[in-house]
Amino acid sequence: MQAPSRRRRWPGLPSPSAREAASMYGTAVAVLLVILVAALQGSAPSADPFPYHIPLDPEGTLQLSWNVSYAQELVHFQLLARQPGAGVLFGMSDRGELENADLVVLWTDGDRAYFGDAWSDQKGQLHLDPQQDYQLLQAQKTPEGLYLLFKRPFATCDPKDYFIEDGTVHLVYGLLEEPFPSLEAINTSSLRTGLQRVQLLKPNISVPTLPSDLHTLEIRAPDVLIPGQETTYWCYITELPEEFPRHHIVMYEPIVTEGNEALVHHMEVFQCAAEFESFPHFSGPCDSKMKPSRLNYCRHVLAAWALGAKAFYYPEEAGLAFGGAGSSRYLRLEVHYHNPLKIQGRRDSSGIRLFYTATLRPHDAAIMELGLVYTPVMAIPPREPAFVLTGYCTAKCTRLALPPAGIHIFASQLHTHLTGRQVVTVLVRDGREREVVNRDSHYSPHFQEIRMLKKVVSVRPGDVLITSCTYNTRDREQATVGGFGILEEMCVNYVHYYPQTQLELCKSAVDPGFLQKYFHLVNRFNSEDVCTCPQASVTQQFASVPWNSFNRDVLRALYGFAPISMHCNKSSAVRFQGEWSLQPLPEIISTLQEPAPRCPASRGQSPAGPAVVSIGRGKG
């Protein structure tokens, strides 16, 4: 058995004096800057070599920073382990699982330190990857902890590696508390592990110039005592001053109480409905029975932030209007606290800071809902690993509602409930899929943020917008129907665009009459009766379906050919004039290909074993 003192420190590494530590850290920073300047050529200049930062674990002992080079299709990572113990494990997996994960590991056997690109099997056992695609650039001990600087291509074409693409990335980590004789001796089940979700590939866009008459408004939680439970959504109602005139929001940023960076997961600010003169003041859990029901009418998004996101800027030609006539003074702040360690006694005043101007920009920005109507006629059978539902914004609606010059989408927020796994919105013109508006192939309902698009998408009158969601209901015994409840489902893309139009909702659902034909067909071909009586709700009818392969396949086919009911709605919830029932599905004559990994020119080398790491002044 190893001696305790040996198990808790890095071998062969003397404790540096303050002067030595400062010198070593200065050397590391200098080397780091040289490496990044060379590696990030072609990227937009940044004052910070690692502009993106997140805590990985709830206690903040692991801090990740990173930068993206689109020119070289590389991500540079900087990992700070404040208490490195005997090593650290970091990587990516499809849904945040530690099995079948793509990993990089720094560990010690008690005498020397090693670095290796690894993968885990279905039992969590680690194996050295024959293709080493994580490249260690620097390992440095400082007074703050152990810094690791390494890089990784977006794609490696190694079947054991994760393909880094747009959208959510599930990061996994583990802390090694004692030495291991080899990498293969490590099993993730014996480690203290966790996951963090983030958008790694941030869009490389320049920051717009801000106006000189900028004002700020902070909307913050009122010194909340964070509950000692894993998940809390906290709601707080505040209000603008009376006679607050019309302004444009041009930017917003998070305010996170110091020390709570690992607990504040995401935040949103909603504006309440203007038809109500007042809203009751409330501060408490959003699911509290004491929450006034009127707060459900505070749904218009003004700002949204999630862990890892930086400040959000509107394009210089547009701003989000708030205040003035026809606008509610009441705002709802919603803060999601993620507290898996159930830490007690922590107080929080986090929130969002709005930057606004009285100098109105040329265009009002607006938000439009795409996807599926919130209705039970769109349902997912139980025990489905990947069932797809699709909603349409049809050419008839865009031709009627959009201005001749069209609109310009610059940001997007994808949304489903608990079973959503993938979401994509595609622009179709003249029957051909032209471009992806937003895609998240590793979507998580626990990580929803407004994301700037890498490229503004222009939508013309007559274009079609198709939003598809993929669901996993393997752990459910009953059909999951569409609706507002958390155990029901949604498929929505809230697109941020300009100039503002009257069109606020462009969504669809299968025609209810054709769904009734489905229930009658199921009755004819199954021994168990499905209730088709008039008094039965659609939800009750789905609950009585015997979910054999025939009934599943017919429902999937129905959603793929049956006519739809379109909701081409104004902000007043009134539909644009026209016939919107029994509309044919848009005809698609060509589709876009799925994004495919592009292998780097130089592939990782095949080592005889893991790399021995020199920690200190030299590069690893």
ZADRENDO-997966 format. One record per residue (C-alpha): residue in three letters; x, y, z. Coordinates in pm, whole numbers, padded with zeros to 5 digits, always signed. Layout:
N
ALAXYZ/...
***
This chain:
620
MET+00000+00000+00000/GLN+00127+00346-00086/ALA+00208+00586+00196/PRO-00054+00859+00234/SER+00195+01138+00171/ARG+00304+00975-00153/ARG-00050+00927-00271/ARG-00138+01295-00239/ARG+00144+01466-00427/TRP+00303+01462-00770/PRO+00625+01255-00759/GLY+00966+01413-00803/LEU+00824+01764-00784/PRO+00974+01978-00505/SER+00755+02248-00356/PRO+00861+02575-00521/SER+00935+02893-00333/ALA+00711+03191-00401/ARG+00974+03348-00627/GLU+01032+03024-00815/ALA+00660+02969-00852/ALA+00610+03317-00989/SER+00898+03268-01236/MET+00765+02931-01343/TYR+00415+03067-01392/GLY+00549+03363-01593/THR+00740+03122-01816/ALA+00426+02912-01864/VAL+00216+03213-01959/ALA+00481+03334-02205/VAL+00504+02991-02368/LEU+00127+02965-02374/LEU+00091+03299-02554/VAL+00353+03207-02814/ILE+00177+02877-02879/LEU-00163+03038-02913/VAL-00049+03321-03137/ALA+00092+03062-03375/ALA-00199+02821-03344/LEU-00483+03069-03370/GLN-00366+03252-03681/GLY-00670+03321-03892/SER-00899+03365-03592/ALA-01033+03698-03474/PRO-00793+03867-03231/SER-00876+03835-02863/ALA-00727+04005-02560/ASP-00770+03680-02370/PRO-00590+03374-02516/PHE-00862+03161-02356/PRO-01182+03368-02379/TYR-01421+03095-02263/HIS-01426+02964-01907/ILE-01640+02724-01704/PRO-01605+02536-01376/LEU-01634+02164-01440/ASP-01721+02044-01091/PRO-01966+02198-00841/GLU-01685+02292-00602/GLY-01484+02470-00870/THR-01168+02261-00818/LEU-01150+02194-01194/GLN-01159+02502-01419/LEU-01171+02469-01798/SER-01077+02747-02040/TRP-01060+02715-02417/ASN-01024+02884-02752/VAL-01127+02779-03102/SER-00931+02802-03427/TYR-01170+02759-03719/ALA-00880+02809-03962/GLN-00704+02499-03831/GLU-01016+02327-03694/LEU-00858+02291-03351/VAL-00968+02351-02993/HIS-00705+02458-02741/PHE-00787+02362-02384/GLN-00645+02489-02057/LEU-00739+02277-01757/LEU-00663+02399-01406/ALA-00674+02135-01132/ARG-00660+02322-00802/GLN-00617+01996-00611/PRO-00468+01757-00867/GLY-00426+01468-00624/ALA-00285+01180-00828/GLY-00425+01292-01162/VAL-00720+01406-01364/LEU-00940+01267-01641/PHE-01120+01488-01897/GLY-01310+01421-02216/MET-01634+01404-02411/SER-01914+01156-02468/ASP-02247+01144-02647/ARG-02474+01217-02349/GLY-02228+01271-02062/GLU-02178+00905-01974/LEU-01837+00782-01852/GLU-01865+00463-02055/ASN-01766+00472-02423/ALA-01611+00815-02370/ASP-01326+00991-02553/LEU-01076+01088-02280/VAL-00743+01244-02200/VAL-00578+01132-01876/LEU-00294+01265-01662/TRP-00195+01019-01391/THR+00098+00903-01180/ASP+00219+00559-01078/GLY+00384+00708-00769/ASP+00718+00772-00939/ARG+00647+00939-01269/ALA+00360+01128-01433/TYR+00202+01022-01764/PHE-00028+01177-02024/GLY-00236+00976-02268/ASP-00525+00992-02514/ALA-00761+00717-02400/TRP-01111+00576-02435/SER-01339+00388-02200/ASP-01530+00073-02282/GLN-01885-00020-02184/LYS-01766-00115-01835/GLY-01578+00212-01780/GLN-01236+00049-01818/LEU-00971+00279-01970/HIS-00758+00188-02272/LEU-00478+00379-02440/ASP-00592+00501-02780/PRO-00362+00372-03058/GLN-00411+00711-03227/GLN-00299+00994-02994/ASP-00502+01300-03102/TYR-00488+01498-02777/GLN-00149+01673-02781/LEU-00006+01801-02453/LEU+00163+02139-02498/GLN+00241+02237-02139/ALA+00213+02100-01786/GLN+00288+02358-01519/LYS+00267+02361-01143/THR+00173+02705-01001/PRO+00047+02838-00669/GLU-00308+02806-00808/GLY-00270+02440-00894/LEU-00171+02227-01190/TYR-00221+02381-01537/LEU-00250+02156-01842/LEU-00246+02306-02191/PHE-00340+02069-02475/LYS-00510+02073-02813/ARG-00741+01849-03011/PRO-00874+01864-03372/PHE-01249+01893-03427/ALA-01242+01562-03616/THR-00987+01283-03599/CYS-01161+01005-03792/ASP-01065+00770-03511/PRO-01375+00558-03436/LYS-01300+00585-03063/ASP-01292+00968-03073/TYR-01573+01221-03034/PHE-01650+01446-03333/ILE-01657+01804-03202/GLU-01937+01984-03389/ASP-02174+02276-03348/GLY-02417+02248-03061/THR-02399+02104-02713/VAL-02095+01908-02600/HIS-02116+01687-02291/LEU-01785+01718-02107/VAL-01691+01452-01852/TYR-01425+01463-01582/GLY-01277+01254-01306/LEU-01033+01306-01019/LEU-00772+01043-00939/GLU-00711+01028-00565/GLU-00432+00768-00566/PRO-00163+00641-00806/PHE-00232+00368-01062/PRO+00035+00132-01197/SER-00099+00176-01552/LEU-00372+00345-01751/GLU-00550+00012-01794/ALA-00576-00018-01414/ILE-00813+00281-01406/ASN-01189+00228-01409/THR-01418+00531-01408/SER-01648+00366-01154/SER-01379+00407-00887/LEU-01332+00781-00945/ARG-01511+01097-00836/THR-01665+01196-01168/GLY-01920+01432-01321/LEU-02033+01606-01636/GLN-02072+01959-01764/ARG-02255+02076-02077/VAL-02123+02356-02294/GLN-02113+02489-02648/LEU-01744+02444-02735/LEU-01752+02584-03089/LYS-01850+02941-03017/PRO-01921+03153-03328/ASN-01621+03357-03438/ILE-01799+03689-03485/SER-01685+04042-03404/VAL-01834+04246-03120/PRO-02060+04526-03249/THR-01991+04887-03153/LEU-02207+05000-02861/PRO-02384+05338-02852/SER-02250+05621-02635/ASP-02578+05671-02447/LEU-02576+05322-02300/HIS-02773+05253-01980/THR-02782+04937-01771/LEU-03051+04758-01576/GLU-02965+04473-01340/ILE-03231+04209-01279/ARG-03103+03998-00993/ALA-03224+03733-00752/PRO-03302+03895-00413/ASP-03037+03730-00190/VAL-03182+03382-00242/LEU-03088+03101-00004/ILE-03009+02827-00256/PRO-03204+02514-00158/GLY-02994+02212-00065/GLN-03133+01999-00348/GLU-02996+01903-00686/THR-03228+02111-00908/THR-03410+02436-00832/TYR-03578+02683-01066/TRP-03620+03014-00882/CYS-03872+03274-01003/TYR-03860+03641-00911/ILE-04092+03920-01030/THR-03966+04276-01064/GLU-04087+04579-01257/LEU-03968+04871-01464/PRO-04027+05227-01339/GLU-04362+05382-01426/GLU-04371+05570-01756/PHE-04055+05387-01865/PRO-04018+05492-02232/ARG-03940+05273-02528/HIS-03576+05159-02554/HIS-03371+04907-02744/ILE-03180+04633-02564/VAL-02850+04605-02750/MET-02657+04368-02524/TYR-02684+04168-02204/GLU-02444+03974-01983/PRO-02460+03747-01678/ILE-02402+03856-01320/VAL-02301+03554-01114/THR-02244+03587-00740/GLU-01880+03516-00659/GLY-01838+03163-00530/ASN-02158+03039-00699/GLU-02014+02998-01049/ALA-02058+02621-01036/LEU-02415+02637-00900/VAL-02581+02892-01131/HIS-02656+02683-01440/HIS-02867+02914-01652/MET-03087+03225-01625/GLU-03365+03386-01829/VAL-03553+03717-01815/PHE-03912+03716-01943/GLN-04148+04007-02002/CYS-04504+03961-01884/ALA-04813+03995-02103/ALA-04926+04353-02165/GLU-05298+04271-02130/PHE-05262+04247-01751/GLU-05226+04577-01565/SER-05032+04424-01277/PHE-04860+04108-01163/PRO-04818+03993-00803/HIS-04468+04017-00661/PHE-04320+03674-00598/SER-03984+03524-00509/GLY-03966+03147-00470/PRO-03931+02812-00647/CYS-04102+02816-00985/ASP-04285+02493-00901/SER-04411+02623-00565/LYS-04781+02586-00496/MET-04765+02944-00370/LYS-04661+03079-00710/PRO-04942+03297-00851/SER-05091+03146-01166/ARG-05067+03480-01346/LEU-04689+03437-01363/ASN-04752+03180-01636/TYR-04826+03478-01862/CYS-04467+03603-01831/ARG-04325+03411-02129/HIS-04180+03669-02372/VAL-03802+03614-02366/LEU-03585+03925-02324/ALA-03258+03755-02234/ALA-03125+03404-02175/TRP-02786+03286-02051/ALA-02638+02942-01983/LEU-02314+02829-01824/GLY-02016+02894-02051/ALA-02189+03169-02251/LYS-02045+03519-02273/ALA-02222+03850-02333/PHE-02495+03849-02601/TYR-02486+04134-02858/TYR-02757+04238-03099/PRO-02646+04331-03451/GLU-02567+04701-03489/GLU-02873+04751-03709/ALA-03126+04606-03462/GLY-03227+04602-03096/LEU-03494+04436-02884/ALA-03762+04688-02791/PHE-03896+04710-02436/GLY-04080+04979-02243/GLY-04324+05232-02377/ALA-04687+05199-02478/GLY-04818+04847-02527/SER-04536+04691-02325/SER-04568+04543-01976/ARG-04357+04690-01696/TYR-04334+04350-01525/LEU-04041+04114-01572/ARG-03977+03761-01445/LEU-03627+03638-01367/GLU-03580+03261-01367/VAL-03257+03113-01228/HIS-03173+02744-01255/TYR-02954+02627-00966/HIS-02772+02298-01025/ASN-02656+02173-00684/PRO-02571+01800-00715/LEU-02366+01804-00394/LYS-02667+01958-00213/ILE-02454+02234-00063/GLN-02633+02410+00223/GLY-02636+02774+00333/ARG-02522+02937+00007/ARG-02686+03270-00075/ASP-02716+03407-00426/SER-02793+03736-00602/SER-02714+03633-00958/GLY-02900+03773-01254/ILE-02868+03942-01592/ARG-02751+04293-01674/LEU-02936+04453-01967/PHE-02764+04724-02173/TYR-03013+04951-02347/THR-03028+05278-02536/ALA-03290+05545-02603/THR-03139+05594-02949/LEU-03348+05344-03136/ARG-03175+05141-03405/PRO-03309+05107-03762/HIS-03483+04776-03691/ASP-03675+04624-03404/ALA-03555+04272-03337/ALA-03819+04010-03263/ILE-03863+03645-03173/MET-04059+03393-03379/GLU-04161+03041-03275/LEU-04098+02762-03526/GLY-04174+02392-03491/LEU-04475+02209-03350/VAL-04794+02342-03196/TYR-04834+02247-02828/THR-05097+01979-02889/PRO-05138+01611-02793/VAL-05201+01510-03157/MET-04821+01498-03193/ALA-04704+01207-02978/ILE-04407+00975-02930/PRO-04470+00604-02864/PRO-04306+00456-02553/ARG-03971+00273-02560/GLU-03853+00455-02872/PRO-03476+00524-02897/ALA-03500+00788-03172/PHE-03850+00894-03280/VAL-03868+01205-03500/LEU-04144+01467-03505/THR-04140+01753-03756/GLY-04307+02095-03763/TYR-04340+02326-04062/CYS-04349+02696-04134/THR-04494+02678-04484/ALA-04439+02884-04797/LYS-04801+03000-04780/CYS-04741+03155-04438/THR-04406+03321-04515/ARG-04540+03452-04846/LEU-04830+03617-04664/ALA-04654+03739-04348/LEU-04298+03837-04440/PRO-04196+04167-04602/PRO-04075+04161-04965/ALA-03710+04193-04853/GLY-03753+03908-04606/ILE-03614+03876-04254/HIS-03269+03798-04114/ILE-03223+03535-03841/PHE-02913+03599-03627/ALA-02972+03383-03318/SER-03166+03075-03212/GLN-03282+02895-02898/LEU-03382+02532-02938/HIS-03633+02386-02693/THR-03781+02050-02601/HIS-03878+01886-02274/LEU-03712+01585-02110/THR-03701+01330-02394/GLY-03551+01559-02662/ARG-03213+01443-02798/GLN-03161+01625-03130/VAL-03310+01939-03286/VAL-03253+02092-03630/THR-03415+02370-03836/VAL-03353+02380-04212/LEU-03435+02653-04465/VAL-03601+02527-04785/ARG-03630+02738-05102/ASP-03800+02618-05420/GLY-03825+02267-05278/ARG-03454+02239-05202/GLU-03295+02242-04859/ARG-03053+02537-04876/GLU-02895+02576-04533/VAL-02920+02477-04169/VAL-03051+02754-03944/ASN-02945+02572-03626/ARG-02858+02213-03545/ASP-02779+02041-03215/SER-02702+01672-03259/HIS-02627+01627-02887/TYR-02907+01847-02758/SER-02988+01836-02387/PRO-03309+01978-02235/HIS-03092+02067-01934/PHE-02878+02309-02136/GLN-03081+02562-02334/GLU-02936+02896-02436/ILE-02980+03159-02703/ARG-02697+03099-02948/MET-02563+03343-03201/LEU-02550+03194-03548/LYS-02214+03180-03723/LYS-02386+03325-04028/VAL-02705+03531-04056/VAL-02977+03333-04234/SER-03204+03534-04463/VAL-03561+03407-04511/ARG-03762+03530-04811/PRO-04137+03522-04871/GLY-04224+03175-05002/ASP-03944+03000-04812/VAL-04014+02703-04586/LEU-03863+02644-04241/ILE-03865+02282-04122/THR-03790+02198-03757/SER-03735+01834-03657/CYS-03686+01693-03308/THR-03561+01347-03217/TYR-03686+01192-02890/ASN-03581+00904-02668/THR-03865+00745-02467/ARG-03695+00416-02379/ASP-03776+00459-02009/ARG-04147+00539-02062/GLU-04437+00294-02065/GLN-04702+00530-02206/ALA-04708+00754-02512/THR-04562+01100-02459/VAL-04799+01359-02603/GLY-04732+01718-02695/GLY-04825+01983-02441/PHE-04708+02233-02181/GLY-04637+01986-01897/ILE-04277+01885-01827/LEU-04367+01517-01888/GLU-04528+01615-02218/GLU-04319+01727-02514/MET-04240+02030-02726/CYS-04038+02090-03042/VAL-03958+02459-03079/ASN-03695+02687-03225/TYR-03722+03044-03094/VAL-03547+03236-03372/HIS-03425+03593-03314/TYR-03452+03805-03625/TYR-03506+04151-03772/PRO-03696+04349-03892/GLN-03992+04273-03667/THR-04306+04149-03840/GLN-04654+04060-03719/LEU-04569+03692-03753/GLU-04489+03555-03408/LEU-04574+03187-03445/CYS-04529+02970-03755/LYS-04592+02609-03648/SER-04788+02303-03747/ALA-04944+01977-03625/VAL-05096+01677-03799/ASP-05457+01727-03902/PRO-05676+01597-03611/GLY-05916+01424-03852/PHE-05636+01213-04000/LEU-05521+01120-03650/GLN-05871+00986-03580/LYS-05841+00774-03893/TYR-05525+00631-03735/PHE-05709+00535-03416/HIS-05987+00367-03620/LEU-05723+00176-03822/VAL-05557+00057-03501/ASN-05897-00069-03384/ARG-05942-00275-03701/PHE-05601-00446-03687/ASN-05564-00509-03313/SER-05750-00731-03073/GLU-05738-00464-02801/ASP-05989-00185-02849/VAL-05874+00176-02877/CYS-06131+00418-02748/THR-06256+00628-03042/CYS-06568+00755-02870/PRO-06632+01130-02895/GLN-06586+01194-02522/ALA-06236+01044-02515/SER-05947+01290-02534/VAL-05655+01240-02771/THR-05434+01171-02468/GLN-05671+00895-02353/GLN-05680+00748-02701/PHE-05300+00734-02720/ALA-05290+00576-02372/SER-05509+00288-02496/VAL-05298+00206-02805/PRO-05119-00133-02782/TRP-04771-00032-02895/ASN-04669-00315-03125/SER-04443-00263-03426/PHE-04739-00217-03664/ASN-04897+00063-03462/ARG-04560+00237-03423/ASP-04477+00219-03793/VAL-04822+00340-03901/LEU-04804+00642-03668/ARG-04457+00727-03797/ALA-04585+00700-04154/LEU-04893+00910-04073/TYR-04676+01196-03951/GLY-04475+01168-04272/PHE-04760+01206-04524/ALA-05082+01333-04359/PRO-05189+01694-04416/ILE-05121+01945-04143/SER-05302+02221-03960/MET-05095+02541-03979/HIS-05072+02807-03709/CYS-04964+03121-03895/ASN-05028+03355-03604/LYS-04985+03719-03517/SER-04864+03828-03173/SER-05230+03867-03074/ALA-05264+03486-03128/VAL-05499+03558-03422/ARG-05413+03371-03741/PHE-05340+03551-04063/GLN-05636+03544-04297/GLY-05666+03229-04505/GLU-05739+02859-04494/TRP-05492+02680-04268/SER-05648+02336-04217/LEU-05571+02029-04430/GLN-05258+02184-04575/PRO-05028+01953-04775/LEU-04678+01887-04649/PRO-04414+02093-04832/GLU-04259+01903-05121/ILE-03884+01852-05078/ILE-03694+01751-05392/SER-03341+01763-05248/THR-03197+01748-04897/LEU-02875+01856-04731/GLN-02624+01595-04625/GLU-02550+01541-04256/PRO-02225+01705-04138/ALA-01938+01458-04175/PRO-01601+01461-04001/ARG-01315+01597-04211/CYS-00997+01414-04118/PRO-00694+01633-04040/ALA-00396+01617-04274/SER-00166+01490-03998/ARG-00307+01208-03789/GLY-00201+01125-03436/GLN+00096+00897-03391/SER+00076+00545-03258/PRO+00287+00538-02940/ALA+00438+00235-02774/GLY+00296+00366-02447/PRO+00175+00682-02273/ALA+00390+00996-02278/VAL+00602+01069-01972/VAL+00525+01422-01850/SER+00777+01674-01725/ILE+00596+01913-01493/GLY+00761+02247-01428/ARG+00964+02482-01645/GLY+00978+02267-01956/LYS+00702+02170-02194/GLY+00534+01833-02149/
***
